[in-house]
Amino acid sequence: MTAIETRIAAGLERAFAEKGFAEPNVEALRDAAGVSLRTLYKYAPSRDAMIRTALEHRHRRYIAHMFDDLPEATDLALSAIVERIADWMKQEAAHGCLFHAAVAAAPYDRDLRALLQRHKSEVARRAAEATGLAERETDLMLIIEGLTQSWPLLGDAAVESARRLGLGLRSAA
């Protein structure tokens, strides 16, 4: 990804995260991206493309935040993942998952649903690999999704619950 593509994607992600998917008009998105309207449309030729660009950028950042430099010891990796989700929610997603918000804003958009599915599947797969719980991918997805979806309502209580569930999962494995 070039520097201009990254700048556009980061600006679009920030705009959608702050304003939602319905509110920002194209001029606001252009301003958030820090480019001319012509340049914005060159790299993201429609509003749908702008949303996908923002979500792809968000996906890359989330994957890096969650899985780069995890502890090699699988028993420590799950605790680290829960902590990283908590950090992400505090810093980046206090209102909940941006991918779910995008699908909620356009529930019949198959491309957005596919993007959501790909994102969540990759998170679960990587978590399973990192924790040595490959056979428990669905259980891990439920813990992770439960934490991200309940964070706006429960905050740190959701983190504590996810930790306990993770310990229980590790014990059961």
Contacts in CASP RR format, 6 or more apart in sequence:
PFRMAT RR
TARGET T0000
AUTHOR 0000-0000-0000
METHOD contacts of the structure
MODEL  1
MTAIETRIAAGLERAFAEKGFAEPNVEALRDAAGVSLRTLYKYAPSRDAM
IRTALEHRHRRYIAHMFDDLPEATDLALSAIVERIADWMKQEAAHGCLFH
AAVAAAPYDRDLRALLQRHKSEVARRAAEATGLAERETDLMLIIEGLTQS
WPLLGDAAVESARRLGLGLRSAA
1 9 0 8 1.000
4 35 0 8 1.000
4 39 0 8 1.000
4 43 0 8 1.000
5 43 0 8 1.000
6 57 0 8 1.000
7 33 0 8 1.000
7 34 0 8 1.000
7 35 0 8 1.000
8 33 0 8 1.000
8 34 0 8 1.000
8 35 0 8 1.000
8 39 0 8 1.000
8 40 0 8 1.000
8 43 0 8 1.000
8 44 0 8 1.000
8 53 0 8 1.000
9 53 0 8 1.000
9 54 0 8 1.000
9 56 0 8 1.000
9 57 0 8 1.000
10 57 0 8 1.000
11 32 0 8 1.000
11 33 0 8 1.000
11 34 0 8 1.000
11 54 0 8 1.000
12 29 0 8 1.000
12 32 0 8 1.000
12 33 0 8 1.000
12 44 0 8 1.000
12 50 0 8 1.000
12 51 0 8 1.000
12 53 0 8 1.000
12 54 0 8 1.000
12 57 0 8 1.000
13 54 0 8 1.000
13 55 0 8 1.000
13 57 0 8 1.000
13 58 0 8 1.000
13 61 0 8 1.000
13 98 0 8 1.000
14 32 0 8 1.000
15 24 0 8 1.000
15 28 0 8 1.000
15 29 0 8 1.000
15 32 0 8 1.000
15 33 0 8 1.000
15 54 0 8 1.000
16 24 0 8 1.000
16 51 0 8 1.000
16 54 0 8 1.000
16 98 0 8 1.000
16 102 0 8 1.000
17 58 0 8 1.000
17 92 0 8 1.000
17 93 0 8 1.000
17 98 0 8 1.000
19 28 0 8 1.000
20 101 0 8 1.000
20 105 0 8 1.000
21 51 0 8 1.000
21 101 0 8 1.000
21 102 0 8 1.000
21 105 0 8 1.000
21 106 0 8 1.000
22 105 0 8 1.000
24 32 0 8 1.000
26 37 0 8 1.000
26 40 0 8 1.000
26 47 0 8 1.000
27 37 0 8 1.000
29 40 0 8 1.000
29 47 0 8 1.000
29 50 0 8 1.000
30 36 0 8 1.000
30 37 0 8 1.000
30 40 0 8 1.000
33 40 0 8 1.000
40 50 0 8 1.000
43 53 0 8 1.000
44 50 0 8 1.000
44 52 0 8 1.000
44 53 0 8 1.000
48 109 0 8 1.000
48 111 0 8 1.000
51 102 0 8 1.000
51 106 0 8 1.000
51 112 0 8 1.000
52 111 0 8 1.000
52 112 0 8 1.000
52 115 0 8 1.000
54 98 0 8 1.000
55 98 0 8 1.000
55 99 0 8 1.000
55 102 0 8 1.000
55 112 0 8 1.000
55 115 0 8 1.000
55 119 0 8 1.000
56 115 0 8 1.000
58 98 0 8 1.000
58 99 0 8 1.000
59 99 0 8 1.000
59 115 0 8 1.000
59 118 0 8 1.000
59 119 0 8 1.000
59 122 0 8 1.000
62 88 0 8 1.000
62 119 0 8 1.000
62 123 0 8 1.000
63 122 0 8 1.000
63 123 0 8 1.000
63 126 0 8 1.000
65 84 0 8 1.000
65 87 0 8 1.000
65 88 0 8 1.000
66 81 0 8 1.000
66 84 0 8 1.000
66 85 0 8 1.000
66 88 0 8 1.000
66 123 0 8 1.000
66 126 0 8 1.000
66 127 0 8 1.000
67 81 0 8 1.000
67 126 0 8 1.000
67 130 0 8 1.000
70 77 0 8 1.000
70 80 0 8 1.000
70 81 0 8 1.000
70 130 0 8 1.000
71 77 0 8 1.000
71 80 0 8 1.000
74 130 0 8 1.000
74 131 0 8 1.000
74 132 0 8 1.000
74 133 0 8 1.000
75 170 0 8 1.000
77 130 0 8 1.000
77 131 0 8 1.000
77 132 0 8 1.000
78 127 0 8 1.000
78 130 0 8 1.000
78 131 0 8 1.000
78 133 0 8 1.000
78 140 0 8 1.000
78 166 0 8 1.000
78 169 0 8 1.000
78 170 0 8 1.000
79 163 0 8 1.000
81 127 0 8 1.000
81 130 0 8 1.000
81 131 0 8 1.000
81 144 0 8 1.000
82 143 0 8 1.000
82 147 0 8 1.000
82 159 0 8 1.000
82 162 0 8 1.000
82 163 0 8 1.000
82 166 0 8 1.000
83 159 0 8 1.000
85 144 0 8 1.000
85 147 0 8 1.000
85 148 0 8 1.000
85 159 0 8 1.000
85 162 0 8 1.000
86 147 0 8 1.000
86 151 0 8 1.000
86 156 0 8 1.000
86 159 0 8 1.000
89 96 0 8 1.000
89 147 0 8 1.000
89 148 0 8 1.000
89 151 0 8 1.000
89 155 0 8 1.000
93 148 0 8 1.000
93 151 0 8 1.000
94 151 0 8 1.000
94 152 0 8 1.000
95 101 0 8 1.000
95 152 0 8 1.000
96 148 0 8 1.000
96 149 0 8 1.000
96 151 0 8 1.000
96 152 0 8 1.000
97 148 0 8 1.000
97 149 0 8 1.000
99 115 0 8 1.000
99 116 0 8 1.000
99 119 0 8 1.000
99 120 0 8 1.000
100 116 0 8 1.000
100 149 0 8 1.000
102 112 0 8 1.000
102 115 0 8 1.000
102 116 0 8 1.000
103 109 0 8 1.000
103 112 0 8 1.000
103 113 0 8 1.000
103 116 0 8 1.000
106 112 0 8 1.000
120 141 0 8 1.000
120 145 0 8 1.000
123 141 0 8 1.000
123 144 0 8 1.000
124 137 0 8 1.000
124 138 0 8 1.000
124 140 0 8 1.000
124 141 0 8 1.000
124 144 0 8 1.000
125 137 0 8 1.000
127 133 0 8 1.000
127 137 0 8 1.000
127 140 0 8 1.000
127 141 0 8 1.000
127 144 0 8 1.000
128 134 0 8 1.000
128 135 0 8 1.000
128 136 0 8 1.000
128 137 0 8 1.000
128 140 0 8 1.000
131 140 0 8 1.000
131 170 0 8 1.000
133 139 0 8 1.000
133 140 0 8 1.000
133 169 0 8 1.000
133 170 0 8 1.000
133 173 0 8 1.000
135 173 0 8 1.000
136 169 0 8 1.000
136 173 0 8 1.000
139 169 0 8 1.000
140 169 0 8 1.000
143 162 0 8 1.000
143 165 0 8 1.000
143 166 0 8 1.000
143 169 0 8 1.000
144 162 0 8 1.000
146 158 0 8 1.000
146 162 0 8 1.000
147 158 0 8 1.000
147 159 0 8 1.000
147 161 0 8 1.000
147 162 0 8 1.000
150 158 0 8 1.000
150 161 0 8 1.000
151 158 0 8 1.000
151 159 0 8 1.000
154 161 0 8 1.000
END
